[in-house]
Structures are given as structure tokens and as C-alpha cells.
């Protein structure tokens, strides 16, 4: 069987220059340039990922994203206003207790924004696919944001009620909904398999969650037992400190926390590997991907440490240069610079915060995002590539919202 391997041809030094330049312009324009920064970064990453040696292309524009973001802000403001009016109406006509109005307003707005977040994430993925080409052929995604949103809310509720037991069902069903509506040219992707194949990877994570809940339940039971014996809350806490079983349960909960994070990452990586292996395109194009949890964990941990070290090393140098420039172009001596504790301290603090924010974004691209994309790209394979030759071009998706809702709600959207 013929296989297309995927190459990653991006240069880290080139990315550093791009991230530094776009990050600086974003700060200088009070965030307006971030739409252009996102576009330039996407084009760089897309062109670096090369299945079969042929790079992806990103054709989105910054203006699309800016207009989409402004429209999303207006719509969200209208939705929030409507939510407040609904809460006010309920408070006056039903509840008749004005002191509960703030809580009712927050609850109503929260319930509204949950499905909106899922709609935004769907629209963001649809926009990205519609602006992605490979071998000159456009990708696309059929409409279905609200269908995705109500399914996500339903499966999310079932997941909570089942204490995580139906998490694989949620993962599989939502991914199938997304995949079955995705296209490459005139050929559609299809998600095969079933959610039962995801139970093996998720069991360690579920055991940690269930163990933590059981231990919390035990501690709560001990507290209620002591409180029922005419002991106040502080007295109950004092007695609990001397209870060896409660102490052991408390330490076990702290131990479960890092294990939950580790096994949660393992499930995320394993589910991607399983689901991709059961996708097809058209009449027989198949896929495989082999990300490794250990490698991804190392990228996050070492990348985070390297980013923190680089920022802590470079930030004082930049601040020193800033103070040096002030000293060169002013009549203040070095001693007087530090004696001006008012405006000078405020300016130095502001410059330090800006520099840290800028450098963190730049080094995060270099130390975390770059190796993650490279790792996933180089582990991706496409089987039966000859079948791709028969794919025909599709009409361009004319939607121009640019993933505006995703930008406004922080629902992802890549880089």
C-alpha cells in the first residue's frame, strides 16, 4: 500500500522573527494587528506542513477576521442584553425577589453562552477548512453549528450524569458529526469505528476521577458525622486533623491531581490516534497518526520551563536598555533615575509588563507551538494517495465571518 508521509519544513529562526515582528505590531496597535498576525502565522504553519512533500495553503485574510470579530461583538452584546432582560422579567414576574436578580442574570447569560461557544468552535473549524487548500484543491465543511451545539450540550450533560462513563460516547459522536460534514474537493470525509474503542485509553483517567470523588465523599461524610455530634465546624476541623484516615485521604487526593492531568493528556492523544485511523476520504483514502504522549508532555513541561527562563533572562535586559535610553536622552543621572520613584517606577513597571507579555508569546511559539505542530505533522500518514488524483475542485465557500465568534469567545481557531 502506497503511503504519503508528512514533512515539516518550517525554520525556527524564521518563525522567531515572524512572531517577534507580529507580536510587536500587535502591542503597538493596541491589539488591532492581531488579526493580521494570526493570518501570517497560519500561512507560515500551513506552508510548513507538507503531506507527500506538497505544502498546505492558507487563503484566509485578516480583513475577514476583523469584520467577523466586530460583527460577533455586536451580536454578543445584543444576546447579553436580551439575557439580562429575560432575567429581569423572570425576577419581577416569577421570582418576585429582587435580591436574586444578579444571580439569575448570571445564570441565564451562562446558559446562553454555553451553546454559543460550541457554535463558535464549529464555525471556526468550518472557516479554517474553507480557507485551506492542498494540491490546489479546497477543503470545506457543511453548515451545522447549531446541530453541533445541541449535541455537545446533550452529551456533556450525559457525561456529567454518568460521572464520566459516557465521555467516550461524547468524544466519538462529536468528532463523527464534524468529520462527516468535512470535504476535500468533491469527496467527503467519513468517521468509522465506534466509541467503545476509546474506553481502553480513558479508564486510567476515570479511575483517578472516581477515586478523587470517593475520597472527597469520605471526607465530607467524616465532617458531617462530627458536626452531628454537637461539635461546631472549627472543632470538627481540629478533630479531622488528628484523624489518620482523613489525612491519608487528603494526601491521596493531591496525588490524584497530577495523575488525572497525565492520564487526561494520554486519553486526548490516544483518542486522536484512534479516531484518525478510522477516518476515510472518498472511496478509500485512509489516514494514520502516531503522536506520543511522552513527547507531548515533554514539550509542554520543558517548553514551559524554557519559556519562563528566556523571559526572565531577556526582560531585565530590555528594561535596562529602556532606562539607558532615558538616561542618554535626558539630564537625569543614573542615581536620579532610581530616585524618581513616582512616574519612573510606573513607567518601568508598565514597560516590564509589556515586555514580559510580548516575549512570552514569542517564546511560546518557539518552545511549545512549533514543536507540537512539528510532532503531529511528522507523525501523520496518508494511505492510498493515488485515489486523491480523482478529486475535483469545489466552489469556494463565500462565508466571510473569519471565525469572528471564535475570536470573541475564545473558542480556539488555531494560533
Secondary structure, 3 states (H helix, E strand, C coil): CCEEEEEECCCHHHHHHHHHHHHHHHHHCCCCCHHHHHHHHHHHHHHHEEECCEEEEECCCHHHHHHHHHHHHHHHHHHHHHHHHHHHHHHHHHHCCHHHHHHHHHHHHHHHHHHHHHHHHHHHHHHHHHCEEECCEEEEECCCHHHHHHHHHHHHHHHHHCCCCCHHHHHHHHHHHHHCCEEECCEEEEECCCHHHHHHHHHHHHHHHHHHHHHHHHHHHHHHHHHCCCCCHHHHHHHHHCCHHHHHHHHHHHHHHHHHHHHHHHHHHHHHHHHHHCEEECCCEEEEECCCHHHHHHHHHHHHHHHHHHHHHHHHHHHHHHHHHHHHCCCCCHHHHHHCCCHHHHHHHHHHHHHHHHHHHHHHHHHHHHHHHHHHHHCEEEECHHHHHHCCCCCCCCCCCCCHHHHHHCCCCCC
